Amino acid sequence: MTIDLTFGGRVRLPLITAPMFLVSTPELALAACSAGVIGSFPAHGTRTRDDFERWLQQMESGIQVMRDKGLNPAPYAVNLVVHPSNKRYPGDLALCEKYKVELILTSKGAPNDAFDRIHQYGGLAFHDVATKRHAEKALKAGADGIIAVCTGAGGHTGQQNPFALVHEIRQLTDKPIILAGALGTGQDILAAQVMGADMAYMGTRFIACKESLAADDYCEMLLQSQATDVFETSALDGFPASFLIPSLRNTGLDIEQLKRMLPGDKINADTVKKRYAGIWASGQGCSKVTTRESAVTVCEQLTCEYQTAKQRVMTALV
Ligand SMILES: Cc1cc2nc3c(=O)[nH]c(=O)nc-3n(C[C@H](O)[C@H](O)[C@H](O)COP(=O)(O)O)c2cc1C
C-alpha cells in the first residue's frame, strides 16, 4: 500500500513537528495542524492518563472547530514509548485506539503488538530509529514509516550522517522515511526529500514558539546558541543526547569531565534527577531559531522558504 503523505490534501508541507517532552503542547500541535503541518506531542508529556485524555479531547475539538470554519487542518500525531519500561504504555495505547489517533510516532524498544493494534483502528505508525538494524526490526514488525534520527538531533539523538542512514534505510524499504536532525528551514525540508527521505521532522525549531512549555530562560539561551554550543553525551541516562552547554554548566556539570567519560559511564542518577529541570536539550540546528514566534508563523515561514527553494532549484537545474 502506498501511503498518501498529504493525508488527502490536509498536509501542505512535508513536515512533522517532533514530539518534545516538557515542550510540546496541544496548542503548539494545533497551531501546526492549522498551517498544514502534522503537529505532535508525547503521551508521556502529560502527568496522568486523565491529563493525556484531556489533551486528546483538546486536539479533537480544536480540529473540529477549524473544520467548522471551513479550514482543512492537517492530522495530529501522538508519540508513544512502546517499551515495557513505560508503565503507561498499555493504557495510553488504549486511549489512542479510543480516539483513533491517525498517526502514532512510536519510539524505543520492540513494538510488540502496537503496530497491529494501531492498524486495526485504521491508524499509521512511524517508528523512530537511529540505525539500520533498528529500522529493519521495526519494518519487520509492521511499521508504516521510519523516522531516521541522525546526528545533530535535539534530545536523544542518532549518531549517523543523514546521507548514510537515509541510504541504508532506503535500501530496506519503499515506505516513507522521515528525516530528523538539525533541520530547521524550508530549504532543509527540500534537501531531505532530494536525498531520498519523504518528510522532515523538526523539534528544536519549535522549542521557542509561543505555544511551547519551554521556560523563558531556556528559549533565550536557545536564541543565543549555535551548533558549537550543543554537547552530546550519554552520561545522563545512558543514551546519546544533545544539550545546550551553558545549561549543563549552570547545573554544575563539568563539560571536560563529561568528555572524559567512557561509553557506559553515567553521572549519579540523583544528581541528574535533581538538576534535570535546568538541563535543556537542543539540536545543532539551534542557530536557525532567532525569534520567538507562534508556531503558525514558523510553519508559514517554512512553507515560504520551501516554495522558494523549489523554484530556485528548478531554475538552477534547467
Ligand atoms: C526538548 C526535547 C524533548 C524531546 N522529547 C522527546 C520525546 O518525548 N519523545 C521523542 O520521541 N523524542 C523527543 N525528542 C526528540 C525529537 O522528537 C526529535 O527527534 C528531535 O527534536 C529532532 O531533532 P532536532 O531537534 O534537531 O529537530 C525531544 C527533543 C527535544 C529537543
The ligand as an SDF file (V2000), in Angstrom:
LIG
                    3D

 31 33  0  0  0  0  0  0  0  0999 V2000
   13.4620   19.2300   24.3370 C   0  0  0  0  0  0  0  0  0  0  0  0
   13.2960   17.9620   23.5550 C   0  0  0  0  0  0  0  0  0  0  0  0
   12.4860   16.9580   24.0480 C   0  0  0  0  0  0  0  0  0  0  0  0
   12.2980   15.7740   23.3100 C   0  0  0  0  0  0  0  0  0  0  0  0
   11.4320   14.8220   23.7860 N   0  0  0  0  0  0  0  0  0  0  0  0
   11.1380   13.7320   23.0160 C   0  0  0  0  0  0  0  0  0  0  0  0
   10.1330   12.8040   23.4080 C   0  0  0  0  0  0  0  0  0  0  0  0
    9.4910   12.9430   24.4340 O   0  0  0  0  0  0  0  0  0  0  0  0
    9.8940   11.7460   22.5930 N   0  0  0  0  0  0  0  0  0  0  0  0
   10.5840   11.5470   21.4190 C   0  0  0  0  0  0  0  0  0  0  0  0
   10.3220   10.5870   20.6930 O   0  0  0  0  0  0  0  0  0  0  0  0
   11.5370   12.4180   21.0240 N   0  0  0  0  0  0  0  0  0  0  0  0
   11.8160   13.5060   21.7900 C   0  0  0  0  0  0  0  0  0  0  0  0
   12.7390   14.4260   21.3530 N   0  0  0  0  0  0  0  0  0  0  0  0
   13.3720   14.2220   20.0400 C   0  0  0  0  0  0  0  0  0  0  0  0
   12.5160   14.8730   18.9320 C   0  0  0  0  0  0  0  0  0  0  0  0
   11.2700   14.2330   18.8200 O   0  0  0  0  0  0  0  0  0  0  0  0
   13.2420   14.8510   17.5710 C   0  0  0  0  0  0  0  0  0  0  0  0
   13.7290   13.5700   17.2760 O   0  0  0  0  0  0  0  0  0  0  0  0
   14.3840   15.8400   17.5360 C   0  0  0  0  0  0  0  0  0  0  0  0
   13.9970   17.0550   18.1370 O   0  0  0  0  0  0  0  0  0  0  0  0
   14.8010   16.1130   16.0870 C   0  0  0  0  0  0  0  0  0  0  0  0
   15.9750   16.8610   16.0250 O   0  0  0  0  0  0  0  0  0  0  0  0
   16.0140   18.4730   16.0200 P   0  0  0  0  0  0  0  0  0  0  0  0
   15.7330   18.8830   17.4360 O   0  0  0  0  0  0  0  0  0  0  0  0
   17.4170   18.7730   15.6160 O   0  0  0  0  0  0  0  0  0  0  0  0
   14.9950   18.9750   15.0730 O   0  0  0  0  0  0  0  0  0  0  0  0
   12.9650   15.5930   22.0710 C   0  0  0  0  0  0  0  0  0  0  0  0
   13.7880   16.6250   21.5930 C   0  0  0  0  0  0  0  0  0  0  0  0
   13.9430   17.7990   22.3010 C   0  0  0  0  0  0  0  0  0  0  0  0
   14.7960   18.8940   21.7330 C   0  0  0  0  0  0  0  0  0  0  0  0
  1  2  1  0
  2  3  1  0
  2 30  2  0
  3  4  2  0
  4  5  1  0
  4 28  1  0
  5  6  2  0
  6  7  1  0
  6 13  1  0
  7  8  2  0
  7  9  1  0
  9 10  1  0
 10 11  2  0
 10 12  1  0
 12 13  2  0
 13 14  1  0
 14 15  1  0
 14 28  1  0
 15 16  1  0
 16 17  1  0
 16 18  1  0
 18 19  1  0
 18 20  1  0
 20 21  1  0
 20 22  1  0
 22 23  1  0
 23 24  1  0
 24 25  2  0
 24 26  1  0
 24 27  1  0
 28 29  2  0
 29 30  1  0
 30 31  1  0
M  END
$$$$
